[in-house]
Amino acid sequence: MHALFVHPNFPAQFGHVGQELAARRGWRATFVTERPPAKGERTERIQYRPAGGATAANHHCTRAFENATRHAAGVYRALKARPDVRPDLIVGHSGFGTTLFLKELYPDVPVVNYFEYFYRVRGADMDFRPDFPSAEADRLRARALNATILLDLDNCDAGYSPTGWQRGRLPAEYRDKVSVVHDGIDTRVWKPDPAAPRRVGEFAVPDGVKVVTYATRGMESMRGFDVFLKAAARLARERSDVLFLVAGQDRVCYGGDARFTGGKSFKDWAMERSGLDPARVKFLGLIPPRDLARLFQITDCHVYLTVPFVLSWSLLNALACGAPVVASDTAPVREVVEHGRTGLLTDFFDDAAMARTIGRVIDDPAGHRPLGAAGVGLIAERYSAEVCLPRLARLFERAAGRGEVRARSSAAEFEPAGRTATAAPVH
C-alpha cells in the first residue's frame, strides 16, 4: 500500500504514523509538505510551494481561504510534476486546503482527512473566558474559517478526529464519515522512570524542593497560563519548598491576547499580574521531547489547563510518564482525565482551589501515586501508538479498499474503549 500524507509542516500528526506503517507493515509512505527534505533523511518527501498568498487587500474573513486555495494549488502542481507517484490512499489534515484538488489528479484514490477542530462562535473557546472577550471581527472570521473544513468533509471518503469531543463539534450531517482515532503516544519515549535524575537538560533541581510543572507550545490565555501563574503565586506565598518549571515558548499560538497586554508579551504581562516571585519559577524554553519526558518523570505535580479547545499532546504525554496531573475541569479534558482516578480536576477560573489541590498532591506523594499509575494504564489501554496505529491502519485499509467508510457502522472498532478501572480512586 502506498499512502500519500499531505501537511504543510513535517512531521506534524503524520510523521510517526507513516514511518511506523512503513516499518511495521511494509507500506510506502510519501510525505508532501512545504518543508524541504533534510540532508540524509530516509523519509520520502516531496516539497510543494504555494504561489503567493493573502494580502491586506483581501477581506479579513477570506484570507484563510485564499491561503488554503494557494496551498491546494501548490500541492496539485508538485504532484502533477511527479507522474511516477501513484498512491493508493491520500491522508491530509483538514483546514489547510492541501488535499482539496487531488481528486482531479487521482480520481479513483480515496482521501482520508484528519479533522482537528470545527469553529463555533459560542459554547467553546471563543466565549469561554469573559476576561478575554473575542472581537467581533474574529467571530465573523471564525465562521468563514470553516469553509475549507466543510469542503473537506464533503470531498473526503473518510475522516478521523483524535477525541470524541473534537469529532462532536463537526456538523451532525457529516459525523458518520468521521471516526475517533487518536494519533497515538509513543510510549517508548513517554514512559515512567522512577530512577530519573532530577535534571532537565542543564538545569538540576535543588535538593529538598518540590517540583510543579507546566508545559505548553505557547504561553497564552487559551491554555490558562495566567491562571496557572496566579495559582503558583498563591502556593509560593504559603511555602518556600516549591519550584515551578515551565516548558514552552513565549508566544501566543491561538487567540487575540495581544489586544489585552499593552504591547508586552503574554508571559511578561501574566507574570506581572500574578505577583509570582521570578526566583520561584524557571522558564526552560522549548525543550526536545526526551527532556520534556524527563520533566514529566520527575515532577511532583503537573498542571494542564485549557479552555474548550483542541486537546494538547502534552496532557497525554504527562499521563504516560506517570505524572500526577491537576487539570482544568473542561469538556475536552474530562474525556481523558477521570477525577480521582487518572488525575484531579479543578475549576479553570478558581486559582485558589487550584493552588490548594496542587498543595495536597505535593504534600502526599504516596497517597497520590495511584493517579500516576492509573494515567500510565489509561495511555497504554487507549492512547498508545501500539493501540492507535493498528486502528489507523485498519481505517486506511478500509478506505483504500472500499472507498467511503461510514464511521458509525464500525464505531466500536475505531473509537477508544471505555474507561477501565486500573487503580483505586484518590480523593
C-alpha positions in Angstrom: 0.0 0.0 0.0 1.3 3.4 -0.9 0.0 6.2 1.4 0.5 9.8 0.5 0.5 12.1 3.6 -0.1 15.8 3.0 0.6 18.6 5.5 2.3 22.0 5.3 4.5 21.0 8.2 6.5 17.8 8.6 6.2 15.7 10.7 3.0 17.2 12.3 0.4 14.5 13.0 1.5 12.1 10.3 5.3 11.7 10.5 5.3 8.9 13.1 2.2 7.3 11.6 3.7 7.0 8.1 7.1 5.9 9.4 5.6 3.2 11.7 3.3 1.9 9.0 6.3 1.6 6.6 8.4 -0.1 9.3 5.8 -2.5 10.7 3.5 -3.2 7.7 5.8 -2.6 4.7 3.8 0.4 3.4 5.3 3.0 1.2 4.8 6.4 2.8 5.4 9.6 0.9 5.0 13.0 2.5 4.0 16.1 0.7 5.0 19.2 2.7 6.3 22.8 2.4 9.4 21.8 4.3 12.3 20.7 2.2 13.8 17.3 2.8 16.6 17.1 5.4 20.1 16.0 4.3 20.5 12.3 4.7 16.8 11.8 5.6 15.3 8.4 4.7 11.7 9.8 4.5 10.4 10.1 1.0 9.4 13.7 0.9 8.0 16.0 -1.9 8.2 19.7 -1.4 5.4 22.0 -2.6 5.4 25.8 -2.7 2.2 27.9 -2.6 2.5 30.8 -5.0 1.7 34.0 -3.2 -0.9 34.3 -0.5 -3.5 36.6 1.1 -2.7 40.3 1.5 -4.3 43.3 3.2 -6.4 43.7 0.0 -8.3 40.5 0.9 -11.1 40.8 3.3 -10.2 39.8 6.9 -12.6 36.8 6.7 -11.4 35.4 3.4 -7.6 35.4 3.9 -7.5 31.9 5.4 -9.5 30.6 2.4 -7.2 32.4 0.0 -4.2 30.8 1.6 -5.8 27.4 1.6 -6.5 27.7 -2.1 -2.9 28.6 -2.7 -1.8 25.5 -0.7 -4.2 23.3 -2.7 -2.8 24.6 -6.0 0.8 24.2 -4.8 0.2 20.6 -3.8 -1.5 19.9 -7.1 1.3 21.4 -9.1 4.0 19.5 -7.2 2.3 16.1 -7.7 1.3 16.7 -11.3 5.0 17.1 -11.9 5.6 13.7 -10.4 3.6 11.2 -12.6 5.6 8.4 -11.0 3.8 9.0 -7.7 0.6 6.8 -7.8 -0.8 6.5 -4.3 -3.4 4.0 -3.1 -4.6 6.4 -0.4 -4.3 10.1 0.4 -4.2 11.3 4.0 -4.3 15.0 4.9 -5.0 17.5 7.7 -8.3 19.3 7.0 -8.3 23.1 7.0 -5.1 23.8 5.1 -6.6 23.0 1.8 -3.8 20.7 0.8 -6.0 17.7 -0.3 -8.8 19.7 -1.9 -7.7 19.4 -5.6 -6.2 15.9 -5.5 -9.4 14.2 -6.6 -8.8 15.8 -10.0 -5.3 14.3 -10.2 -6.2 11.0 -8.7 -10.0 10.5 -9.3 -10.0 6.9 -8.0 -7.8 7.4 -4.9 -9.7 7.7 -1.6 -9.0 10.7 0.6 -8.9 10.5 4.4 -8.9 13.8 6.3 -7.8 14.4 9.8 -10.4 16.7 11.4 -8.9 18.5 14.4 -11.3 21.4 15.0 -14.5 22.9 13.7 -15.0 26.5 14.8 -18.0 27.6 16.8 -18.6 31.1 17.9 -20.5 30.1 21.1 -20.1 27.3 23.6 -16.3 26.7 23.3 -13.1 28.6 23.1 -14.4 32.0 21.8 -16.7 32.8 24.6 -15.3 30.7 27.5 -13.2 33.5 29.1 -15.2 36.6 29.7 -11.9 38.3 30.8 -10.6 37.8 27.2 -13.7 38.5 25.1 -13.4 37.8 21.4 -13.5 40.6 19.0 -16.4 41.0 16.5 -14.1 40.6 13.6 -12.7 37.3 15.0 -16.2 35.9 15.5 -17.1 36.7 11.9 -13.8 35.2 10.7 -14.3 32.0 12.7 -17.5 31.3 10.7 -15.6 31.8 7.5 -12.7 29.6 8.7 -15.0 26.5 8.4 -15.3 26.9 4.6 -12.3 24.7 3.8 -13.2 22.2 6.5 -16.7 21.9 5.1 -15.3 21.3 1.6 -13.0 18.6 3.0 -16.0 17.0 4.8 -17.8 16.8 1.5 -14.7 15.8 -0.6 -13.2 13.1 1.7 -14.1 9.4 1.6 -13.5 9.1 5.3 -12.1 11.1 8.2 -11.0 10.8 11.8 -10.7 13.1 14.9 -8.4 12.4 17.8 -11.1 12.7 20.5 -14.8 12.3 20.7 -15.2 15.9 21.8 -13.4 17.2 18.7 -15.5 14.9 16.5 -18.7 16.1 18.2 -18.0 19.7 17.1 -18.4 18.7 13.4 -21.8 19.3 11.8 -24.1 16.3 12.6 -24.7 15.5 8.9 -21.0 14.7 8.3 -20.2 12.9 11.6 -21.0 9.4 10.1 -17.9 9.9 7.9 -15.6 10.6 10.8 -14.2 8.0 13.3 -12.5 8.7 16.6 -8.9 7.6 16.5 -6.1 9.3 18.3 -2.7 9.9 16.7 -1.0 7.6 19.3 1.5 8.3 22.1 5.0 6.8 21.6 5.4 5.0 25.0 9.0 4.2 24.2 9.7 7.9 24.8 6.8 8.9 27.1 7.1 6.4 30.0 7.8 6.5 33.8 11.3 6.4 35.1 11.4 6.3 38.9 15.2 6.4 38.8 15.4 9.5 36.6 17.8 12.1 38.0 16.2 15.4 38.9 17.7 17.2 36.0 16.2 18.7 32.8 18.9 19.5 30.2 21.5 21.6 32.0 19.2 22.5 34.9 19.4 20.5 38.1 16.6 20.6 40.6 17.9 21.6 44.1 17.6 19.1 46.9 14.6 19.3 49.1 12.5 21.1 46.6 9.0 20.1 45.3 8.6 20.4 41.6 5.4 21.7 39.9 5.4 21.7 36.1 3.5 23.3 33.3 4.2 22.7 29.6 2.8 24.5 26.6 3.6 25.3 23.0 2.8 29.0 23.6 2.1 30.9 26.8 -1.4 32.2 26.3 -4.9 32.6 27.8 -6.3 29.7 25.8 -4.1 27.4 27.8 -4.7 29.2 31.1 -1.1 30.3 31.5 -2.1 33.4 33.5 -4.4 31.3 35.8 -1.5 28.8 36.4 0.8 31.7 37.4 -1.9 33.0 39.9 -2.2 29.6 41.5 1.6 29.3 41.6 1.9 32.7 43.3 -0.6 31.6 46.0 1.3 28.4 46.6 4.7 30.2 46.6 3.5 32.7 49.3 2.4 29.8 51.5 5.5 27.7 51.3 9.2 28.0 50.4 9.9 24.5 49.2 8.2 24.7 45.7 9.8 25.4 42.4 7.7 25.9 39.3 9.2 24.6 36.0 7.7 25.9 32.8 8.4 24.4 29.3 7.4 26.3 26.2 7.9 29.4 24.2 7.0 33.0 25.0 4.5 33.3 22.2 0.8 33.2 21.5 -0.4 30.4 19.2 -4.1 30.9 19.4 -6.4 33.8 20.1 -6.0 37.6 20.3 -4.1 38.0 23.6 -2.1 40.9 22.2 -5.2 43.1 22.4 -5.0 42.9 26.2 -1.3 43.1 27.1 -0.4 46.7 26.2 2.4 45.7 23.9 4.0 43.2 26.4 4.4 39.5 25.7 1.6 37.5 27.4 4.3 35.8 29.6 5.6 39.1 30.9 2.1 40.5 31.3 0.8 37.5 33.2 3.9 37.3 35.4 3.5 41.0 36.5 -0.2 40.5 37.2 0.3 37.2 39.1 2.7 38.6 41.7 4.8 35.4 41.5 8.4 35.9 42.6 10.5 35.3 39.4 13.1 33.5 41.5 10.4 30.8 42.2 9.9 29.9 38.5 12.3 28.5 36.0 11.4 29.0 32.3 13.1 26.2 30.3 12.1 27.3 26.9 11.2 24.9 24.1 12.9 21.7 25.0 13.3 18.4 23.0 10.9 15.5 23.6 13.3 13.5 25.8 13.9 16.5 28.1 10.2 17.1 28.2 9.7 13.4 29.1 12.2 13.8 31.9 10.3 16.8 33.2 7.2 14.8 33.4 9.1 11.9 35.0 10.4 14.0 37.9 7.5 16.3 38.6 5.6 16.1 41.9 2.6 17.6 40.2 1.9 18.6 36.5 -0.7 21.2 35.8 -2.6 21.2 32.5 -5.2 23.9 31.7 -7.2 24.6 28.6 -10.4 26.3 27.5 -12.7 24.0 25.5 -10.4 23.6 22.5 -8.0 21.1 20.8 -6.6 18.7 23.5 -2.8 19.0 23.8 -0.5 16.1 23.3 1.3 17.3 26.4 -1.5 16.1 28.7 -1.3 12.6 27.3 2.5 12.6 27.4 2.5 13.6 31.1 0.0 10.9 31.9 2.1 8.4 30.0 5.1 9.4 32.1 3.2 8.7 35.4 2.9 12.4 36.4 0.2 13.2 39.0 -2.0 15.6 37.0 -4.1 18.5 38.1 -6.2 19.7 35.1 -9.0 22.1 34.2 -12.5 20.7 34.5 -13.3 21.5 30.9 -15.0 19.2 28.3 -12.0 18.0 26.3 -10.1 17.2 29.5 -12.9 15.3 31.0 -12.8 12.8 28.1 -9.3 11.8 29.3 -9.0 12.7 33.0 -11.4 10.9 35.4 -11.4 12.9 38.6 -9.9 11.0 41.5 -8.7 8.1 39.3 -6.4 9.3 36.5 -6.0 12.9 37.7 -7.6 15.7 39.7 -9.9 18.2 38.0 -10.3 21.8 39.2 -12.3 24.8 38.1 -10.4 26.6 35.3 -11.0 30.1 36.9 -10.5 29.2 40.6 -6.8 29.7 41.1 -7.2 29.4 44.9 -8.8 26.0 44.6 -6.2 25.1 42.1 -3.4 26.0 44.5 -5.0 24.0 47.3 -5.3 21.0 45.0 -1.7 21.2 43.9 -0.6 21.6 47.5 -2.5 18.4 48.5 -0.7 16.4 45.8 2.8 17.5 46.6 2.2 17.1 50.4 1.2 13.5 49.9 3.2 11.9 47.1 2.5 8.3 48.2 -1.3 8.9 48.5 -1.5 10.4 45.0 0.9 7.9 43.4 -2.1 5.8 42.2 -3.1 8.7 40.0 0.1 8.4 38.1 -0.2 4.7 37.8 -3.7 4.9 36.5 -2.6 7.6 34.0 0.1 5.2 32.6 -2.5 2.5 32.4 -5.0 4.7 30.6 -2.5 5.7 27.9 -1.4 2.0 27.4 -5.1 0.9 27.0 -6.5 3.8 24.9 -3.9 6.2 23.5 -0.6 4.4 23.0 0.8 4.0 19.5 0.5 0.3 19.9 -3.3 0.7 20.2 -3.9 3.6 17.9 -1.7 2.8 14.9 -3.4 -0.5 14.2 -6.8 1.3 14.4 -5.5 3.9 11.9 -4.1 1.2 9.6 -7.5 -0.5 9.6 -9.3 2.7 8.8 -6.8 3.5 6.0 -7.0 0.0 4.6 -10.8 0.0 4.6 -10.8 3.4 2.9 -8.4 2.2 0.2 -10.3 -1.0 -0.4 -13.9 0.1 -0.2 -13.9 3.9 -0.8 -16.1 5.7 1.6 -16.0 4.4 5.2 -19.1 5.2 7.4 -17.7 5.5 10.9 -20.9 4.7 12.7 -21.1 1.3 11.1 -17.8 0.4 12.7 -17.6 2.7 15.7 -16.7 0.0 18.2 -13.7 -0.8 16.1 -12.3 2.7 15.8 -13.4 4.6 18.9 -11.4 4.2 22.1 -12.6 1.6 24.6 -14.4 2.8 27.7 -12.7 3.6 30.9 -11.2 0.6 32.7 -10.5 0.7 36.4 -6.8 0.5 36.8 -6.3 1.7 40.4 -8.2 2.7 43.5 -9.7 6.2 43.4 -7.7 9.0 45.0 -9.7 11.8 46.6 
